[in-house]
Amino acid sequence: MRTSLAFLLTAATTVAADAPSPQFLGVDVPSHVYDGGWEHFVGGGVAVFDCNGDDRPEIFAAGGSNPAQLFVNVSEKDVRFRTDTPSALSLTGITGAYPLDVDGDGQLDLAVLRVGPDLLLRGGADCAFEPFNTLNFDSEDHWTTGFSATWESGQAMPTLAFGTYVDRSDPDGPFETCGPTLLYRPDGNSYGAPIHLEPGHCSLSILFSDWARSGRADLRVSNDRHYYVRDGQEQLWAMEDIPRLYGQADGWLPYSIWGMGIASRDLTGDGFPDVYLTSMGDQKFQTFDPSTAGPTWRDATYDRGTTAHKPHTGGDGRPSTGWHAQFGDVNNDGLDDIFVAKGNVEQMPDAAQTDPNNLLMQNDNGQFVETASEAGVASLAKSRGGALADLNGDGWLDMVVVNRGSSLEVFQNAPQDGNWVMVDLRQSKPNRSAVGSIIEVKTDAGVQTREVTVGGGHASGIAGFHHFGLGDADSLQIRVIWPDGEASDWQTVSSNQEIHLTR
């Protein structure tokens, strides 16, 4: 059932005390492998988005040294895909991709990350793509491993950020030769030369987020200390007229990890985004501390049981290597869970060679419990990018995983008890998908707060419906705080439907 509403929406729900464990079944999909030399040890992302207008998302998977492929969604009850890759997407050197509507025409485009020049590809009808010829976007030869986008105030096009890794042209590399983060701010309807955000510390994930709920998104950068070696850390750039790094005087706490991926979601219920950071050795969950009035996150990894620092099955006791991370309510109990894709970089002897993916389920007490083996998604491949998304329109989040050196995996979530709602936002151009909005869903269990962003994860982006699990709630209240701060009225809708909300 689909409903079009002019604004957003009130009712009641409770979360089941004993939420069911998820059950996933492997889906037979066409073969696809992300592979290549050391420049493709990292990357291996996937874009999940609807490019033919049927409300069922396609999969565009990076291939590294192999051509990237587009899998068109032909799901009905069961998840199914067929290969149909247009020539504009059948490229080598791709590390990842993110869908967004760059030109505001209502059709999703693609930011394509590469070992080589990055691309902006204009989306057309029936999943056709072509290079933009009007934006003046010019990318040099980079090793690109991160992407994010936001719409800054008064701009006709999005601000784009590309995170680069090691400078392959530096003869003194690879250590301590990290490239900059590249910021493309629009000038009217075109882009000029990028601003170099330096120092760069070999970013593997970046994310624009309005962490302060101020109406301005700043740029978080997660960096790989393996290559910056010393004097580097995680970064947060204030998107002022001249971008600047936040420091300790602002409330930013210095932090250095082998940063691979960023996931952001309000898990504490205070309306501010918390973060999950993947790494080599352990994974970090940090909660936002609003008391400092600055960009301060406190480590809550051990308190919440989210370390995931060693393999939970397979018999290898060495430290894990985390890549893509994503929050999502995979059992529709009203509590966000965490998916982490894992795998050895290649043959690093101090890290686990057998490193299964994680599915950390959140309990009513806020603790997380490992369930990947029981759920059937504990892949032992060298996983990289991934996505949690409803692929067949049944209201249950399915899973896509890109693996280095072995086949792409897709898992279908078997529906059980648990209600849900899928929310699609639309407003007038330029920012048609309302990136920067805050969606609030209210039930008897509390308010779920969702920031609409483009970026994060590991080289993997999702666009389309925003999924909320609702437990046993039959109805809900919902409203949207739009990117300019205007809030809709609370409105009441029934659960278990897809809702298109147009401003």
Backbone hydrogen bonds, N-H to C=O, Kabsch-Sander energy under -0.5 kcal/mol:
donor,donor_aa,acceptor,acceptor_aa,energy
3,T,498,E,-1.3
5,L,3,T,-0.5
5,L,500,H,-2.1
19,A,17,A,-0.6
24,F,375,A,-2.5
25,L,412,Q,-2.4
27,V,410,V,-2.9
29,V,27,V,-0.9
34,Y,403,N,-1.4
34,Y,406,S,-0.6
35,D,33,V,-0.5
35,D,63,G,-1.9
40,H,37,G,-2.7
41,F,38,W,-1.5
44,G,95,T,-2.4
45,G,95,T,-2.5
47,A,60,F,-2.7
48,V,461,G,-2.3
49,F,47,A,-0.5
49,F,58,E,-1.4
51,C,49,F,-0.7
58,E,49,F,-3.4
59,I,71,F,-2.2
60,F,47,A,-2.7
61,A,59,I,-0.6
61,A,69,Q,-2.5
62,A,45,G,-2.5
64,G,94,I,-1.8
65,S,35,D,-2.9
66,N,63,G,-2.0
68,A,91,L,-2.3
69,Q,61,A,-1.8
71,F,59,I,-3.5
72,V,70,L,-0.6
72,V,82,R,-2.9
74,V,72,V,-0.5
74,V,80,R,-2.3
76,E,78,D,-1.5
82,R,72,V,-2.0
84,D,70,L,-2.4
89,L,86,P,-1.7
90,S,86,P,-1.1
91,L,89,L,-2.2
93,G,64,G,-3.3
94,I,64,G,-0.6
95,T,113,L,-2.3
96,G,113,L,-1.2
97,A,459,A,-1.3
98,Y,111,A,-2.2
100,L,109,D,-1.6
102,V,100,L,-1.1
109,D,100,L,-2.8
110,L,121,L,-2.3
111,A,98,Y,-2.7
112,V,110,L,-0.6
112,V,119,L,-2.9
113,L,96,G,-2.5
113,L,111,A,-0.5
115,V,93,G,-2.8
116,G,114,R,-1.2
116,G,142,H,-3.2
118,D,140,E,-0.6
119,L,112,V,-2.2
121,L,110,L,-2.8
121,L,119,L,-0.5
122,R,130,E,-3.5
124,G,128,A,-3.0
127,C,51,C,-2.0
127,C,124,G,-0.8
128,A,125,A,-0.9
130,E,122,R,-1.5
132,F,120,L,-1.6
138,D,136,N,-0.6
142,H,116,G,-1.4
142,H,140,E,-1.0
144,T,114,R,-2.1
144,T,142,H,-0.8
145,T,163,G,-2.8
146,G,163,G,-1.5
148,S,161,A,-1.8
149,A,454,V,-1.8
150,T,159,T,-2.0
152,E,150,T,-0.7
155,Q,152,E,-2.0
159,T,150,T,-3.5
160,L,184,Y,-2.4
161,A,148,S,-2.6
162,F,182,L,-2.5
163,G,146,G,-2.4
164,T,162,F,-0.6
164,T,180,P,-0.8
165,Y,143,W,-2.7
167,D,177,T,-3.2
168,R,166,V,-1.0
170,D,167,D,-1.4
173,G,170,D,-1.8
176,E,227,Y,-4.0
177,T,174,P,-1.2
179,G,165,Y,-3.1
181,T,197,L,-1.7
182,L,162,F,-2.9
183,L,181,T,-0.5
183,L,195,I,-2.8
184,Y,160,L,-3.3
184,Y,182,L,-0.6
185,R,183,L,-0.7
187,D,190,S,-3.4
188,G,186,P,-0.5
189,N,187,D,-0.5
190,S,187,D,-0.7
191,Y,135,L,-3.1
192,G,185,R,-0.7
195,I,183,L,-3.2
197,L,181,T,-3.2
197,L,195,I,-0.7
198,E,196,H,-0.9
202,C,179,G,-0.7
203,S,164,T,-1.3
204,L,222,S,-2.5
205,S,222,S,-1.1
207,L,220,R,-2.4
208,F,454,V,-0.6
209,S,218,D,-2.5
211,W,209,S,-1.7
213,R,210,D,-1.4
218,D,209,S,-2.2
219,L,237,W,-2.1
220,R,207,L,-3.0
220,R,218,D,-0.7
221,V,235,Q,-2.8
222,S,205,S,-3.0
223,N,221,V,-0.5
224,D,201,H,-0.5
224,D,202,C,-2.5
225,R,223,N,-0.9
225,R,257,I,-1.2
227,Y,224,D,-1.8
228,Y,224,D,-1.3
229,V,225,R,-1.7
230,R,228,Y,-3.7
234,E,255,Y,-3.4
235,Q,221,V,-2.4
237,W,219,L,-3.0
238,A,236,L,-0.5
238,A,244,R,-3.5
239,M,237,W,-0.5
240,E,238,A,-2.2
244,R,238,A,-1.5
246,Y,236,L,-2.9
250,D,247,G,-1.4
251,G,247,G,-0.6
251,G,248,Q,-1.0
252,W,247,G,-1.8
259,G,223,N,-2.8
259,G,257,I,-1.8
260,M,278,T,-2.1
261,G,278,T,-0.6
262,I,457,G,-0.7
263,A,276,Y,-2.1
265,R,274,D,-2.1
266,D,449,T,-0.7
267,L,265,R,-1.0
274,D,265,R,-1.8
275,V,286,Q,-2.6
276,Y,263,A,-2.6
277,L,284,K,-3.3
278,T,261,G,-2.0
281,G,279,S,-0.7
281,G,320,S,-3.2
283,Q,307,T,-1.9
284,K,277,L,-3.0
286,Q,275,V,-2.9
286,Q,284,K,-0.5
287,T,298,R,-2.4
289,D,296,T,-3.0
292,T,289,D,-1.0
293,A,290,P,-1.1
296,T,294,G,-2.1
297,W,295,P,-0.5
298,R,287,T,-3.1
300,A,285,F,-3.1
304,R,300,A,-1.8
305,G,301,T,-0.9
306,T,301,T,-2.2
317,G,315,G,-0.7
320,S,309,H,-2.5
322,G,279,S,-2.7
323,W,341,A,-3.0
324,H,384,R,-1.8
326,Q,339,F,-2.0
328,G,337,D,-1.9
330,V,328,G,-1.2
332,N,329,D,-0.7
337,D,328,G,-2.1
338,I,360,L,-2.5
339,F,326,Q,-2.8
340,V,358,N,-2.1
341,A,324,H,-2.8
343,G,321,T,-2.0
351,A,348,M,-1.4
352,A,319,P,-3.1
355,D,353,Q,-0.8
357,N,379,S,-1.2
358,N,340,V,-2.4
360,L,338,I,-3.0
361,M,359,L,-0.7
361,M,369,V,-3.0
363,N,367,Q,-3.3
366,G,363,N,-2.1
368,F,304,R,-2.3
369,V,361,M,-2.4
371,T,359,L,-2.4
375,A,371,T,-2.6
376,G,372,A,-1.0
376,G,373,S,-0.7
377,V,372,A,-2.3
378,A,372,A,-0.7
379,S,377,V,-2.0
382,K,404,R,-0.6
383,S,342,K,-2.2
383,S,381,A,-1.6
384,R,385,G,-0.5
384,R,402,V,-2.8
385,G,44,G,-1.9
387,A,400,V,-2.1
389,A,387,A,-0.5
389,A,398,D,-1.5
391,L,389,A,-0.9
398,D,389,A,-2.3
399,M,411,F,-2.5
400,V,387,A,-2.5
401,V,409,E,-2.9
402,V,385,G,-2.3
404,R,382,K,-3.6
405,G,34,Y,-3.2
405,G,403,N,-0.6
406,S,403,N,-0.5
408,L,32,H,-2.5
409,E,401,V,-2.8
411,F,399,M,-2.9
412,Q,25,L,-3.1
414,A,23,Q,-3.3
419,N,471,G,-3.5
421,V,468,F,-1.8
422,M,497,Q,-2.2
423,V,466,H,-2.4
424,D,499,I,-3.0
426,R,501,L,-2.1
427,Q,432,R,-1.7
432,R,430,P,-1.5
434,A,431,N,-1.8
436,G,452,V,-2.5
437,S,434,A,-1.9
438,I,481,I,-2.4
439,I,450,R,-3.1
440,E,479,R,-2.6
441,V,448,Q,-2.4
442,K,477,Q,-3.3
443,T,446,G,-2.6
446,G,443,T,-1.7
448,Q,441,V,-3.1
449,T,447,V,-0.5
450,R,439,I,-2.7
452,V,437,S,-2.6
453,T,451,E,-0.7
454,V,149,A,-0.6
456,G,147,F,-0.8
456,G,206,I,-2.7
457,G,262,I,-3.5
459,A,457,G,-0.5
460,S,456,G,-0.5
461,G,46,V,-1.2
461,G,97,A,-1.0
463,A,48,V,-2.1
466,H,423,V,-3.0
467,H,465,F,-0.6
468,F,421,V,-2.3
470,L,419,N,-3.0
471,G,332,N,-1.5
471,G,419,N,-0.6
472,D,14,T,-2.3
473,A,470,L,-1.7
475,S,12,A,-1.0
476,L,493,V,-2.3
477,Q,442,K,-2.4
478,I,491,Q,-2.1
479,R,440,E,-1.9
481,I,438,I,-2.9
482,W,480,V,-0.7
482,W,486,E,-2.9
485,G,482,W,-2.6
488,S,480,V,-2.5
491,Q,478,I,-1.7
493,V,476,L,-2.2
495,S,474,D,-2.2
496,N,420,W,-4.4
497,Q,420,W,-0.5
498,E,1,M,-2.0
499,I,422,M,-3.5
500,H,3,T,-2.6
501,L,424,D,-3.6
501,L,499,I,-0.7
502,T,5,L,-2.6
502,T,500,H,-0.6
503,R,426,R,-2.8
